[in-house]
Structures are given as C-alpha cells and as structure tokens.
Amino acid sequence: MPITVKDELPAIATLRHENVFVMPKSRARTQEIRPMRLAILNLMPNKVETEVQFIRLLANTPLQVNVDLLRLDTHRSSENSEQHLDMFYRYFSDVKDENYDAMIITGAPLAHLEYDDVIYWQELKELFDWAENHVTSTLFSCWAAHAGLYHHYGLKRELREDKLCGVFKHRCLFEHGALTRGFDDEFLVPHSRYGHIDLAKIQNTPELAVLAGSERVGAYLIKNQSGSQVFLTGHPEYDADTLQKEYLRDLSKSPDAPKPEGYFPNNDAEQKPSKTWQSHAFLLFSNWLNYYVYQTTPYDINLVSQDVRTNNYAE
C-alpha cells in the first residue's frame, strides 16, 4: 500500500524512480479505507533528503499512511528551505487540535548545545508533551531520541570526545520483542553522534526497555512499556552515501577527521560504500507501524487522546 503525500512534493520523483509506491493526495481521496495518519517533524537542514529517507522506509508496509510534514513555529531555516517549508509543511500550532496515529521526530545538528540553549527547546518540549495525548506512537531519532529521554525520563546525555561514526554490529537484547521480530542475531546500523547515555542508566529506568544495542554503541533501540514512545540512537534511514558526505564535510573542516568505522570497503575512502543495513531498517519500521501503530491505534482517531491502546507488546 502507498504512502500519501502532497501531489507536488519533490521527494515523489526520487521515490517513484526507486519503484516506491507514493500516492498523491488527489488519488488517495478515492480510497474507501481508514488510512493511518503520520506526522514527521523534520528538524534536519537537508529537508528533501531526510523526507526521502524516512518516507522510503514508511512505504514498505501494506498500510496506507497519510504523511503530514511538520515544522516548529519558533524554528527558521535557510531561505531555500523556507520556501520548501512554506509549500509542504504545516506549523505545529496548526495541528495542536488534531490527532495522529504515529509521529517521527528526526535528529538535528545540535550535538554540542545544551538543550536549554536550543532556540526552539521550549516549543519542542511542548510538542513532546502534546504527543503523549495526541499520538498513538512516537518514534524519536538520534538527537531527538536523547532529547526525548531527557525530557520524559530525566536521562541526560554525555558527550564523547570523538564522534561515534560508522556502521556497527548490534544484537537484540530483549527476547521476542515485537519491534525486533524477524531480526537476525546480528545486524548493522549507521551511527553519527557525539551524544551518549549510559546503558545501565536506561536499563535501570523501570518505564523503559532496551531492545537492541552493543558494547560499542550502547543502547540503540529503546521503548517505553506501552510502545507509545520508541527511541533510535542510530540512523537506519541513512542512504549508502550519507556517512560519506558527512566525512567529506568534516574533512573540509579538519584534515584529521576520522573515517567512519566499518563503512568504506577495506577502510579505503576512495571506494564506494555499500548499504548493508537496509533490510533491518525496512523491517524495523514495518514492525513499528504494525505492532505499535496499526494494531494499537483506535479506529476512530478522535479517541487517540483517550489513550486507547488495544495491545501491549512489552513482552
């Protein structure tokens, strides 16, 4: 089934070229089913690239998902991004009275800022609280995952001296978890971050379960008891060349920028990297949409605010 977006969204052309089924809203209006409503709060500066990455993963599901792209009222981007935002994004203030079956909050390039120093932190906290009563399940990605864990559970990140950057092996740490159903014993995920929350601190938080991670990266996949909050500290949505672009950007600032670990063939930056994490990424998002959105959200979306959830896949 398709992902539904505005007819003119630039991401449509890229996704259709990949044979990803994306349905314009003009056609979706003729469908006589109850589609899932999903919001993406896109905090990344590269708006179109991030849209493509997440919509690609959302489209690998039998569900019809109507996507709204959201922006914060207190956050401004570059002039080019502002034009794109004006055409395709809704302000958070415009959807406060609405409900969603699911929401994704992306990462943001704010690694070294304290949360209180982020210009839109107060509004983002308001959105975090709003989601608890207006969204069935929210997925927090990378920086947003650490921000959400701090806001909701008081778990403050620490900053590494060197960025954790590369493609790393992970293992499932929670037997028979719904989000990790079908995962291999070991799977690969890209990471690109300075932030880190000690694994033991998360494991000692009764409301949270760590589903996957490793000694090298710590906790990767975390959820609360009901599945209404899912936290990803890595980037399963990344394209094959995303870490390469980041590395070249870092090299332009410092000739000593370290190469991403486990990424370039033979650790040779002249060789083309492969995408070795795609099957895991598709399965993770499919599991999330199935078990913690479709199977738990009420048929009447107006009941989301009453915290109606029909299943609990914590065990």
C-alpha positions as CSV (number, residue, x, y, z in Angstrom):
1,M,0.0,0.0,0.0
2,P,1.2,3.5,-0.6
3,I,2.4,6.5,1.3
4,T,0.3,9.5,0.7
5,V,1.8,13.0,0.4
6,K,1.1,16.3,-1.3
7,D,1.0,16.0,-5.1
8,E,3.9,18.3,-5.8
9,L,6.4,17.1,-3.1
10,P,9.8,16.8,-4.7
11,A,10.5,13.5,-2.9
12,I,7.9,11.8,-5.0
13,A,10.1,11.8,-8.2
14,T,13.0,10.2,-6.3
15,L,10.9,7.6,-4.7
16,R,9.0,6.7,-7.9
17,H,12.3,6.2,-9.6
18,E,13.1,3.6,-6.9
19,N,9.7,1.9,-7.7
20,V,8.4,3.0,-4.2
21,F,4.6,3.4,-4.3
22,V,3.8,7.0,-3.3
23,M,0.2,8.2,-3.8
24,P,-0.7,11.8,-4.3
25,K,-3.5,13.0,-2.0
26,S,-5.7,13.7,-5.0
27,R,-5.9,10.0,-5.7
28,A,-6.0,8.9,-2.1
29,R,-9.3,10.7,-1.6
30,T,-11.0,8.0,-3.6
31,Q,-9.8,5.2,-1.3
32,E,-12.5,3.8,0.9
33,I,-10.3,2.7,3.9
34,R,-9.1,4.3,7.1
35,P,-5.5,5.3,6.4
36,M,-3.0,5.8,9.2
37,R,-2.2,9.5,9.9
38,L,1.5,10.0,10.5
39,A,3.4,13.3,11.1
40,I,7.1,13.9,10.5
41,L,8.7,16.7,12.5
42,N,11.8,17.3,10.3
43,L,14.5,19.1,12.2
44,M,17.3,18.4,9.7
45,P,18.6,21.2,7.5
46,N,18.6,18.9,4.4
47,K,14.8,18.7,4.2
48,V,14.2,16.8,0.9
49,E,16.9,14.2,1.6
50,T,15.5,13.5,5.0
51,E,12.0,13.3,3.7
52,V,13.1,10.7,1.1
53,Q,14.9,8.6,3.6
54,F,12.0,8.3,6.1
55,I,9.2,8.1,3.5
56,R,11.1,5.3,1.7
57,L,11.0,3.2,4.9
58,L,7.4,4.0,5.7
59,A,6.3,2.9,2.2
60,N,7.5,-0.7,2.8
61,T,4.2,-1.7,4.6
62,P,0.8,-3.0,3.5
63,L,-0.8,0.0,5.3
64,Q,-1.9,3.3,3.6
65,V,-0.2,6.0,5.5
66,N,-1.1,9.7,5.1
67,V,2.0,11.8,5.9
68,D,2.0,15.4,7.2
69,L,5.3,17.2,7.3
70,L,5.5,19.4,10.4
71,R,7.6,22.4,11.4
72,L,8.0,24.3,14.6
73,D,6.8,27.9,14.8
74,T,10.0,29.0,16.5
75,H,12.5,27.4,14.1
76,R,13.6,29.1,10.9
77,S,15.8,27.5,8.2
78,S,17.7,28.9,5.2
79,E,15.9,30.9,2.6
80,N,15.6,28.0,0.2
81,S,14.4,25.7,2.9
82,E,11.8,28.2,4.0
83,Q,10.3,28.2,0.5
84,H,10.1,24.4,0.6
85,L,8.6,24.5,4.1
86,D,6.0,27.1,3.2
87,M,4.8,24.8,0.3
88,F,4.8,21.4,2.0
89,Y,4.9,21.8,5.8
90,R,2.3,22.6,8.5
91,Y,3.1,24.5,11.6
92,F,2.8,22.7,14.9
93,S,0.4,25.4,16.1
94,D,-1.9,24.4,13.2
95,V,-2.2,20.8,14.3
96,K,-2.5,21.1,18.0
97,D,-6.2,20.2,18.0
98,E,-5.6,17.1,15.7
99,N,-4.6,13.5,16.4
100,Y,-2.1,11.3,14.7
101,D,-1.6,7.5,14.7
102,A,2.1,8.0,14.6
103,M,4.8,10.6,14.5
104,I,8.6,10.7,13.7
105,I,10.8,13.3,15.2
106,T,14.1,13.5,13.3
107,G,17.6,14.2,14.6
108,A,19.1,17.7,14.4
109,P,22.7,19.0,14.1
110,L,22.8,20.3,17.7
111,A,25.4,17.9,19.2
112,H,27.3,20.3,21.4
113,L,24.4,22.6,22.5
114,E,22.8,22.2,25.9
115,Y,19.1,21.6,25.5
116,D,18.1,24.9,27.1
117,D,20.4,26.7,24.6
118,V,18.4,25.3,21.7
119,I,16.3,28.2,20.4
120,Y,13.2,26.1,19.9
121,W,13.6,23.9,23.1
122,Q,10.5,25.2,24.9
123,E,8.3,24.6,21.9
124,L,9.9,21.1,21.3
125,K,9.1,20.2,24.9
126,E,5.5,21.3,24.4
127,L,5.3,19.1,21.3
128,F,6.8,16.1,23.3
129,D,4.0,16.6,25.9
130,W,1.4,17.1,23.2
131,A,2.3,13.9,21.6
132,E,1.5,11.9,24.7
133,N,-2.2,12.7,24.3
134,H,-2.5,13.2,20.6
135,V,-0.3,10.5,19.0
136,T,-0.5,6.7,19.4
137,S,3.2,6.1,19.0
138,T,6.1,8.5,18.5
139,L,9.5,7.5,17.1
140,F,12.4,9.7,18.2
141,S,15.5,9.6,16.0
142,C,19.2,10.2,17.1
143,W,19.4,13.7,18.7
144,A,15.6,13.7,19.3
145,A,15.9,10.3,21.0
146,H,18.4,11.7,23.6
147,A,16.2,14.9,23.9
148,G,13.1,12.8,24.5
149,L,14.8,10.5,27.0
150,Y,16.0,13.6,28.9
151,H,12.6,15.4,28.8
152,H,10.4,12.4,29.7
153,Y,12.8,10.4,32.0
154,G,15.5,12.8,33.1
155,L,18.2,10.8,31.4
156,K,20.9,13.3,30.5
157,R,23.3,12.5,27.7
158,E,27.1,12.9,27.9
159,L,29.3,14.0,25.0
160,R,32.0,11.8,23.7
161,E,35.4,13.4,22.9
162,D,35.3,11.8,19.4
163,K,32.2,11.3,17.3
164,L,30.8,7.8,17.2
165,C,30.6,7.5,13.4
166,G,30.4,4.4,11.2
167,V,28.4,1.2,10.7
168,F,28.3,-1.0,13.7
169,K,27.1,-4.5,14.6
170,H,24.2,-4.8,17.0
171,R,22.4,-7.6,18.9
172,C,18.9,-8.0,20.2
173,L,18.9,-7.6,24.0
174,F,15.2,-8.4,24.6
175,E,13.9,-11.8,23.6
176,H,10.7,-11.9,21.4
177,G,10.4,-8.2,21.2
178,A,7.7,-7.1,18.7
179,L,9.9,-4.3,17.2
180,T,12.8,-6.8,16.7
181,R,10.6,-9.6,15.3
182,G,12.4,-11.2,12.3
183,F,15.8,-9.6,13.1
184,D,19.0,-11.6,12.5
185,D,21.1,-12.3,15.6
186,E,23.4,-9.6,14.5
187,F,22.5,-6.6,12.3
188,L,24.2,-3.4,11.1
189,V,23.2,0.2,11.8
190,P,24.9,3.5,11.0
191,H,25.6,5.9,13.8
192,S,26.8,9.5,13.7
193,R,26.7,11.3,17.0
194,Y,28.6,12.7,20.0
195,G,25.8,12.1,22.5
196,H,25.7,9.1,24.7
197,I,23.5,7.9,27.6
198,D,25.0,5.1,29.8
199,L,23.3,1.8,29.1
200,A,22.9,1.0,32.7
201,K,21.0,4.2,33.4
202,I,18.4,3.3,30.8
203,Q,18.2,-0.3,31.9
204,N,17.6,1.0,35.5
205,T,14.6,3.1,34.4
206,P,11.6,0.9,35.0
207,E,9.5,2.5,32.3
208,L,12.0,1.7,29.6
209,A,13.2,-1.5,27.8
210,V,16.4,-1.6,25.8
211,L,15.7,-3.9,22.8
212,A,19.0,-3.7,20.9
213,G,22.5,-2.4,21.1
214,S,26.1,-3.3,21.6
215,E,29.1,-2.6,23.8
216,R,30.5,-0.2,21.2
217,V,27.3,1.9,20.6
218,G,25.5,1.3,23.9
219,A,21.7,1.3,23.7
220,Y,20.3,1.6,20.1
221,L,16.6,0.7,20.2
222,I,14.6,1.7,23.3
223,K,10.9,1.7,24.0
224,N,8.6,2.6,26.9
225,Q,6.3,-0.1,28.3
226,S,3.3,0.6,26.0
227,G,5.2,1.3,22.9
228,S,3.9,4.8,22.7
229,Q,7.5,6.0,22.6
230,V,10.3,4.4,20.6
231,F,13.8,5.8,20.7
232,L,16.5,5.2,18.0
233,T,20.0,6.4,18.7
234,G,21.3,5.5,15.2
235,H,20.3,6.2,11.7
236,P,18.7,3.2,9.9
237,E,17.2,5.6,7.4
238,Y,20.6,6.7,6.0
239,D,21.4,6.3,2.3
240,A,24.5,4.4,1.3
241,D,26.5,7.7,0.8
242,T,25.2,9.7,3.8
243,L,28.2,8.9,6.0
244,Q,30.5,9.6,3.0
245,K,29.0,13.1,2.6
246,E,29.4,13.7,6.3
247,Y,33.1,12.5,6.2
248,L,33.9,14.8,3.2
249,R,32.2,17.7,5.1
250,D,34.3,17.0,8.2
251,L,37.5,16.7,6.0
252,S,36.8,20.2,4.6
253,K,37.0,21.5,8.2
254,S,39.8,19.3,9.5
255,P,42.3,17.1,7.6
256,D,42.5,14.8,10.6
257,A,38.8,14.0,10.5
258,P,38.4,10.2,11.3
259,K,36.9,7.9,8.7
260,P,33.6,6.3,9.6
261,E,34.3,2.8,11.1
262,G,33.3,-0.3,9.3
263,Y,32.0,1.7,6.3
264,F,34.4,2.1,3.4
265,P,35.5,-1.2,1.8
266,N,39.0,-2.1,3.1
267,N,38.8,1.2,5.0
268,D,39.6,3.0,1.7
269,A,37.7,6.3,1.4
270,E,38.2,6.1,-2.4
271,Q,36.0,3.0,-2.7
272,K,32.2,3.2,-2.9
273,P,30.5,2.2,0.3
274,S,27.7,-0.3,0.3
275,K,24.3,-0.1,2.1
276,T,24.5,-3.1,4.5
277,W,21.7,-2.1,6.8
278,Q,18.6,-1.7,4.5
279,S,16.8,-4.9,5.3
280,H,17.0,-4.2,9.0
281,A,15.7,-0.7,8.5
282,F,12.7,-1.8,6.4
283,L,11.8,-4.5,9.0
284,L,12.1,-2.1,12.0
285,F,9.7,0.5,10.5
286,S,7.3,-2.2,9.3
287,N,7.2,-3.7,12.8
288,W,6.7,-0.3,14.4
289,L,3.8,0.6,12.1
290,N,2.2,-2.8,12.5
291,Y,2.6,-3.6,16.2
292,Y,2.6,-0.2,17.9
293,V,0.5,1.9,15.4
294,Y,-1.9,-0.1,13.3
295,Q,-2.7,-2.8,16.0
296,T,-3.0,-0.3,18.9
297,T,-4.5,2.9,17.5
298,P,-8.3,3.3,17.7
299,Y,-10.3,3.1,14.5
300,D,-11.8,6.5,15.5
301,I,-8.7,8.7,15.5
302,N,-10.6,11.2,17.8
303,L,-10.1,8.6,20.6
304,V,-6.3,8.8,20.5
305,S,-6.5,11.5,23.1
306,Q,-8.2,9.0,25.4
307,D,-5.1,6.8,25.3
308,V,-6.9,3.9,23.8
309,R,-4.5,1.1,23.0
310,T,-5.7,-2.5,22.4
311,N,-2.4,-4.4,22.8
312,N,0.8,-4.2,24.8
313,Y,3.9,-5.8,23.2
314,A,6.3,-5.1,26.1
315,E,6.9,-8.8,26.5
